[in-house]
Amino acid sequence: LASIIVMWFSRRREFRADRGSAELLGSPQPMIAALRRLGGIEQADLPESIRALGINDRPGWMALFSSHPPIEARIAALQQSRG
């Protein structure tokens, strides 16, 4: 249970980091473009050191153990923050 809670906080921090980066850049567009580029990279193409970070999107209940939110959710949050 503790791991699930820690990962939830980690995902929340990622959303805040994305929003903060967009504010520093003056627009969410560069962050959205970067996330889209990351989303196009297959997990198998990443070095083992990066794969170990758990940034990839995990399906179903395994998402509870992900340190990062799904890329699509991060992009959607940035698009909503423009509004």
Contact map, one row per residue, 1 for C-alpha under 8 A:
11111000000000000000000000000000000000000000000000000000000000000000000000000000000
11111100000000000000000000000000000000000000000000000000000000000000000000000000000
11111110000000000000000000000000000000000000000000000000000000001000000000000000000
11111111000000000000000000000000000000000000000000000000000000011000000000000000000
11111111100000000000000000000000000000000000000000000000000000000000000000000000000
01111111110000000000000000000000000000000000000000000000000000000000000000000000000
00111111111000000000000000000000000000000000000000000000000000011111000000000000000
00011111111100000000000000000000000000000000000000000000000000010010000000000000000
00001111111110000000000000000000000000000000000000000000000000000000000000000000000
00000111111111000000000000000000000000000000000000000000000000000011000000000000000
00000011111111100000000000000000000000000000000000000000000000000111100000000000000
00000001111111110000000000000000000000000000000000000000000000000000000000000000000
00000000111111111000000000000000000000000000000000000000000000000000000000000000000
00000000011111111100000000000000000000000000000000000000000000000001100000000000000
00000000001111111110000000000000000000000000000000000000000000000000100001001000000
00000000000111111111000000000000000000000000000000000000000000000000000000000000000
00000000000011111111100000000000000000000000000000000000000000000000000000000000000
00000000000001111111110000000010000000000000000000000000000000000000000001000100000
00000000000000111111111000010000000000000000000000000000000000000000000000000100100
00000000000000011111111100000000000000000000000000000000000000000000000000000000000
00000000000000001111111110010010000000000000000000000000000000000000000000000000000
00000000000000000111111111111110000000000000000000000000000000000000000000000100000
00000000000000000011111111110000000000000000000000000000000000000000000000000000000
00000000000000000001111111100000000000000000000000000000000000000000000000000000000
00000000000000000000111111110100000000000000000000000000000000000000000000000000000
00000000000000000000011111110000000000000000000000000000000000000000000000000000000
00000000000000000000011111111100000000000000000000000000000000000000000000000000010
00000000000000000010111011111111000000000000000000000000000000000000000000000110010
00000000000000000000010000111111100000000000000000000000000000000000000000000000000
00000000000000000000010010111111110000000000000000000000000000000000000000000000000
00000000000000000100110000011111111000000000000000000000000000000000000000000000000
00000000000000000000000000011111111100000000000000000000000000000000000000100100000
00000000000000000000000000001111111110000000000000000000000000000000000000000000000
00000000000000000000000000000111111111000000000000000000000000000000000000000000000
00000000000000000000000000000011111111100000000000000000000000000000001001100000000
00000000000000000000000000000001111111110000000000000000000000000000001000100000000
00000000000000000000000000000000111111111000000000000000000000000000000000000000000
00000000000000000000000000000000011111111000000000000000000000000000000000000000000
00000000000000000000000000000000001111111100000000000000000000000000001000000000000
00000000000000000000000000000000000111111100000000000000000000000000000000000000000
00000000000000000000000000000000000011111110110000000000000000000000000000000000000
00000000000000000000000000000000000000111111110000000000000000000000000000000000000
00000000000000000000000000000000000000001111110000100001000000000000000000000000000
00000000000000000000000000000000000000000111111000000000000000000000000000000000000
00000000000000000000000000000000000000001111111000000000000000000000000000000000000
00000000000000000000000000000000000000001111111101100000000000000000000000000000000
00000000000000000000000000000000000000000001111111100000000000000000000000000000000
00000000000000000000000000000000000000000000011111110000000000000000000000000000000
00000000000000000000000000000000000000000000001111111000000000000000000000000000000
00000000000000000000000000000000000000000000011111111110000000000000000000000000000
00000000000000000000000000000000000000000010011111111111000000000000000000000000000
00000000000000000000000000000000000000000000000111111100000000000000000000000000000
00000000000000000000000000000000000000000000000011111110000000000010000000000000000
00000000000000000000000000000000000000000000000001111111000000000111000000000000000
00000000000000000000000000000000000000000000000001101111100000000111100000000000000
00000000000000000000000000000000000000000010000000100111110000000101010000000000000
00000000000000000000000000000000000000000000000000000011111000100101111000000000000
00000000000000000000000000000000000000000000000000000001111101100100010000000000000
00000000000000000000000000000000000000000000000000000000111111100000000000000000000
00000000000000000000000000000000000000000000000000000000011111100000000000000000000
00000000000000000000000000000000000000000000000000000000001111111000000000000000000
00000000000000000000000000000000000000000000000000000000011111111100000000000000000
00000000000000000000000000000000000000000000000000000000111111111100100000000000000
00010011000000000000000000000000000000000000000000000000000011111100000000000000000
00110010000000000000000000000000000000000000000000000000000011111110000000000000000
00000010001000000000000000000000000000000000000000000111110001111111100000000000000
00000011011000000000000000000000000000000000000000001110000000001111100000000000000
00000010011001000000000000000000000000000000000000000111100000000111110000000000000
00000000001001100000000000000000000000000000000000000010100000100111111011000000000
00000000000000000000000000000000000000000000000000000001110000000001111111000000000
00000000000000000000000000000000001100100000000000000000100000000000111111100000000
00000000000000000000000000000000000000000000000000000000000000000000011111110000000
00000000000000000000000000000000000000000000000000000000000000000000111111111000000
00000000000000100100000000000000001000000000000000000000000000000000111111111100000
00000000000000000000000000000001001100000000000000000000000000000000001111111110000
00000000000000000000000000000000000000000000000000000000000000000000000111111111000
00000000000000100000000000000000000000000000000000000000000000000000000011111111100
00000000000000000110010000010001000000000000000000000000000000000000000001111111110
00000000000000000000000000010000000000000000000000000000000000000000000000111111111
00000000000000000000000000000000000000000000000000000000000000000000000000011111111
00000000000000000010000000000000000000000000000000000000000000000000000000001111111
00000000000000000000000000110000000000000000000000000000000000000000000000000111111
00000000000000000000000000000000000000000000000000000000000000000000000000000011111
